[in-house]
Structures are given as C-alpha cells and as structure tokens.
Amino acid sequence: GGTPACCERWRMPPAAGAAAAVARREAAERVKAEQLETERIVFVVDVSGSMQEAIKDQGYGGGSSTGQNRGGPTRLDAAKGELRQALEKLEEDAYFNILSFSGGVNALSKRMGKAQGKHLDKAKEFVGRMTPGGGTNIYGGFETAFADELVDTIIFLSDGEPSEGETTDPIVIAERVKAWNAGRNVTVHCVSIGIDLGLLRRIARENGG
C-alpha cells in the first residue's frame, strides 16, 4: 500500500460542515486500508477528562454516548466510533487487544484474542463502557502496549499532552518508545484527536507509522 497517515489531526474548524466530514472519513479510510494489515494489533485509547470535549466537526453524526457532554458528540465518541469500525474490519484470524488509559491503564484482556466470537463481543462491550476522566498517562499506555511480546502493530489515539505517569517529558517518552521497539519492528500509528501533537507525530515517524 501507500504511506499510512502517521498522525491524523482531528481538530475541525467551526462550521466546517461537509468538508470536515469528508476529511474525517478519508482519515478513517486510511486507518482501514493501511493500518490494519496486521495479525497482532493493540489499540490504545485515551479516555482522559479532556476527551469529553465536544467535536467542532458538524459533519460528525455519531451522537454522544458518554453522557458527559450535552453539546453533541465528543472526542471520545469519535474515537469509539472509529475503533468499532476498525474492529469490524479485522480478519477473523487476526489477534488484538484494547487498552484504555487516563491516569492508569486498563486492558480488555490479559492477552490478545482472535477477532471473532466472545473476544470480539467482549471488545465491543469494553469500548461501549469507556468514559472520560482523569489525567493523561501516555507513557503508561505505550509501556503496557509494548509489554505484549506478540504485538506487531500499535494504534495509539490521544488528544492531550502527557500529564501523569512515570514521566511526562515528551522527549523521554519518545526515546523510551524507540528503545522498547529496538529489534522488534513494531509499527506504531498515532492519531491525534483535537490538537496536533508533536510527540505523537515523532513517535509515529520513528517507529514506521
């Protein structure tokens, strides 16, 4: 395939309307077409408090599911919607896991499961239960993802700068990710939701995303 989107900028200008909706759909298509060519994938989703902020994209029709925002769909709603679509696109013989993080990290399962049957049903329920709150432990999200020795692809979604965890220094986090990936060749794709994060862009660029 072509070059995958290493770090999509999801912030849409007010009243972007149809153009914004097209941009969002194109970003999602790149995720489906490029980033899911994998057999062992870990999705890492930011569920920190800032993810309850409303999306400015009026073309997004996902509806609010968090109950935290009465102004329309939130950043977390967008992330959950794209994650659900990604799960549907996984091949049945692919293995995956999902991590959600704020101040700490929660996992769908202790180990990857196949994209079918009970594991897939459990994953959809896990996504549905995600609610925003707490800080942003980007370090912990990446550390937990790389702790899985079988992973070959990580898709990391976040909307904020690191605020909690072992370190919040962007340079240190990027260097740790590169060190964890040494000799493993795990592909890391990053999606920046709401703002364009230099940290995520660097991590994706340095790790094949």
C-alpha positions as CSV (number, residue, x, y, z in Angstrom):
1,G,0.0,0.0,0.0
2,G,0.9,3.6,0.1
3,T,2.2,5.7,3.1
4,P,-0.2,5.4,6.1
5,A,-1.3,8.5,7.9
6,C,1.1,8.7,10.8
7,C,-0.7,11.1,12.9
8,E,-4.1,12.4,11.8
9,R,-5.1,15.9,13.0
10,W,-8.8,15.6,14.0
11,R,-9.4,19.2,15.1
12,M,-12.0,20.6,12.8
13,P,-12.7,24.3,12.4
14,P,-16.2,25.6,13.5
15,A,-18.9,25.2,10.8
16,A,-16.6,23.0,8.7
17,G,-19.7,21.1,7.6
18,A,-19.4,18.6,4.7
19,A,-15.7,19.3,4.1
20,A,-14.9,18.3,7.7
21,A,-16.9,15.2,7.4
22,V,-15.1,14.2,4.2
23,A,-11.7,14.8,5.8
24,R,-12.7,12.6,8.8
25,R,-13.9,9.8,6.5
26,E,-10.7,10.0,4.5
27,A,-8.7,9.6,7.7
28,A,-10.8,6.7,8.8
29,E,-10.3,5.0,5.4
30,R,-6.6,5.3,5.7
31,V,-6.8,3.5,9.0
32,K,-8.8,0.7,7.5
33,A,-6.8,0.4,4.3
34,E,-3.3,0.9,5.6
35,Q,-3.1,0.4,9.3
36,L,-5.0,-2.9,9.8
37,E,-2.7,-5.0,7.6
38,T,-1.6,-6.9,10.7
39,E,-2.2,-10.1,12.6
40,R,-1.4,-8.9,16.1
41,I,-2.6,-5.4,16.9
42,V,-3.1,-3.4,20.1
43,F,-5.4,-0.4,20.1
44,V,-4.5,2.2,22.8
45,V,-7.3,4.8,23.5
46,D,-7.0,7.9,25.6
47,V,-10.0,8.2,28.0
48,S,-8.7,11.2,30.0
49,G,-11.0,14.0,31.1
50,S,-10.3,16.2,28.0
51,M,-11.8,13.5,25.8
52,Q,-15.3,14.7,26.9
53,E,-14.8,17.9,24.9
54,A,-17.2,18.4,22.0
55,I,-16.1,17.9,18.5
56,K,-16.3,21.0,16.3
57,D,-16.9,19.0,13.2
58,Q,-20.6,19.5,12.5
59,G,-20.4,16.7,9.9
60,Y,-19.9,14.0,12.5
61,G,-23.1,12.2,13.2
62,G,-22.0,9.7,15.8
63,G,-24.1,11.1,18.7
64,S,-22.9,11.4,22.2
65,S,-22.6,8.2,24.2
66,T,-20.6,9.4,27.2
67,G,-23.4,11.3,28.9
68,Q,-20.7,13.9,29.9
69,N,-21.4,16.5,27.2
70,R,-24.7,17.9,26.1
71,G,-23.2,19.9,23.3
72,G,-23.0,17.0,20.9
73,P,-20.6,14.2,20.1
74,T,-17.3,14.2,22.0
75,R,-13.7,13.4,21.1
76,L,-14.2,10.1,22.9
77,D,-17.4,9.4,20.8
78,A,-15.3,9.9,17.7
79,A,-12.5,7.6,18.9
80,K,-15.0,4.9,19.9
81,G,-16.8,5.1,16.6
82,E,-13.6,4.7,14.6
83,L,-12.5,1.9,16.9
84,R,-15.7,0.0,16.4
85,Q,-15.3,0.3,12.6
86,A,-11.7,-0.9,12.9
87,L,-12.8,-4.0,14.8
88,E,-15.3,-4.9,12.1
89,K,-12.5,-4.7,9.5
90,L,-10.1,-7.1,11.3
91,E,-9.7,-10.5,9.7
92,E,-11.2,-13.3,11.8
93,D,-7.7,-14.9,12.2
94,A,-6.2,-11.6,13.5
95,Y,-5.4,-11.2,17.1
96,F,-5.9,-8.0,19.0
97,N,-6.3,-6.3,22.4
98,I,-7.5,-2.9,23.5
99,L,-6.0,-0.7,26.2
100,S,-7.7,2.4,27.6
101,F,-5.7,4.9,29.6
102,S,-6.1,8.1,31.7
103,G,-4.1,8.3,34.9
104,G,-3.7,4.5,34.8
105,V,-4.2,1.8,32.1
106,N,-7.0,-0.8,31.7
107,A,-6.9,-3.7,29.4
108,L,-9.7,-5.6,27.6
109,S,-7.8,-8.8,28.3
110,K,-4.6,-10.1,29.8
111,R,-3.6,-11.3,26.3
112,M,-4.7,-10.9,22.7
113,G,-7.7,-12.8,21.4
114,K,-9.0,-13.6,17.9
115,A,-11.2,-11.1,16.2
116,Q,-14.2,-13.3,16.4
117,G,-16.7,-14.8,18.9
118,K,-16.6,-14.0,22.6
119,H,-13.4,-11.9,22.4
120,L,-14.9,-9.6,19.8
121,D,-18.2,-9.3,21.6
122,K,-16.3,-8.5,24.8
123,A,-14.3,-5.9,23.0
124,K,-17.4,-4.1,21.8
125,E,-18.7,-4.0,25.3
126,F,-15.4,-2.7,26.6
127,V,-15.5,0.1,24.1
128,G,-19.1,0.9,25.0
129,R,-18.2,1.3,28.7
130,M,-15.4,3.8,28.1
131,T,-16.0,7.1,29.9
132,P,-13.7,10.1,30.1
133,G,-12.0,11.2,33.3
134,G,-8.5,11.7,34.9
135,G,-5.1,12.7,33.5
136,T,-3.1,11.6,30.5
137,N,-0.6,8.8,31.1
138,I,0.8,8.5,27.6
139,Y,4.0,6.8,29.0
140,G,1.9,4.1,30.7
141,G,-0.2,3.5,27.6
142,F,2.8,2.8,25.4
143,E,4.7,0.8,28.1
144,T,1.7,-1.5,28.5
145,A,1.3,-2.0,24.8
146,F,4.9,-2.9,24.3
147,A,4.7,-5.3,27.2
148,D,2.9,-7.7,24.9
149,E,5.6,-9.7,23.2
150,L,3.4,-10.7,20.3
151,V,2.3,-7.2,19.1
152,D,3.3,-6.2,15.7
153,T,1.2,-3.0,15.3
154,I,0.1,-0.4,17.8
155,I,-2.6,2.2,17.0
156,F,-2.5,5.0,19.6
157,L,-5.3,7.6,19.9
158,S,-4.9,10.6,22.2
159,D,-6.0,14.3,22.4
160,G,-3.6,15.7,25.0
161,E,-0.1,16.2,26.2
162,P,1.2,13.8,28.9
163,S,0.2,14.9,32.4
164,E,0.7,11.7,34.5
165,G,2.8,8.6,34.6
166,E,6.4,7.7,35.3
167,T,7.5,10.6,33.1
168,T,5.6,13.4,31.3
169,D,8.7,14.6,29.4
170,P,7.8,14.2,25.7
171,I,11.5,13.7,24.7
172,V,12.0,10.9,27.3
173,I,8.7,9.2,26.3
174,A,9.7,9.2,22.6
175,E,13.1,7.8,23.5
176,R,11.6,5.1,25.6
177,V,9.2,4.0,22.9
178,K,12.1,3.8,20.4
179,A,14.1,1.7,23.0
180,W,11.2,-0.6,23.6
181,N,10.9,-1.1,19.9
182,A,14.6,-1.8,19.3
183,G,14.9,-5.1,17.4
184,R,11.1,-5.7,17.3
185,N,10.0,-3.6,14.4
186,V,6.5,-2.9,15.8
187,T,4.7,-0.4,13.6
188,V,3.3,2.5,15.7
189,H,0.5,4.6,14.1
190,C,-0.8,7.6,16.1
191,V,-4.0,9.5,15.8
192,S,-4.0,13.0,17.4
193,I,-7.6,13.9,18.3
194,G,-8.4,17.6,18.7
195,I,-4.9,19.0,18.5
196,D,-1.7,18.3,16.5
197,L,0.7,16.7,19.0
198,G,4.4,16.8,18.1
199,L,5.1,13.9,20.5
200,L,2.8,11.5,18.7
201,R,4.0,12.7,15.3
202,R,7.6,12.0,16.3
203,I,6.8,8.6,17.8
204,A,4.9,7.5,14.6
205,R,7.7,8.8,12.4
206,E,10.4,7.0,14.3
207,N,8.5,3.7,14.5
208,G,7.3,3.0,11.0
209,G,3.9,4.8,11.3
